[in-house]
Amino acid sequence: VELAALLHDIGDYKYKRDPSEDKIVEEFLDGEGVNDNKKTKILNIIKRMGFKEELEGLVNGNDSLEFGVVQDADRLDAIGAIGIARCFTFGGSRHRILHDPSIPPRSDVSKDQYMKKDEQTTVNHFHEKLLKLKDLMKTKAGQRRAERRHKFMKEFVEEFYEEWDGRA
């Protein structure tokens, strides 16, 4: 769990600069002498834990507790006050448009559409992913923690739209 949690974003498509980084986690685990059984479990968690994999149907209810713990922790980082800050920081780092009312959020996105964020806005990311995460939590603890963060994000988005429209 600890290694999967620490390594899950290494080589992620959002941050990857070079295709040679595809095997960076596996090479690291080999270099550290992690046994094959543990390495396989870690790589399996990492490979399937992303939101895009859930969109593709690669995640199901038969996943291990370890998978659920790591995935829920990652998703809890993405929601709530810190999640909001991360969302806007990441959007800014990619020069993404903050908000454009003429670009509606996509309701049912495929993995390929989700990965092509060129035509989307940072605020739309709340609708396309972040506000969906509460209902995708795998553990009871994750579900409990997600409730408050989800509520805060919903209130934030409502306030954002009121201010954007000059109603607040």
Disulfide bonds with the S-S distance in Angstrom:
none
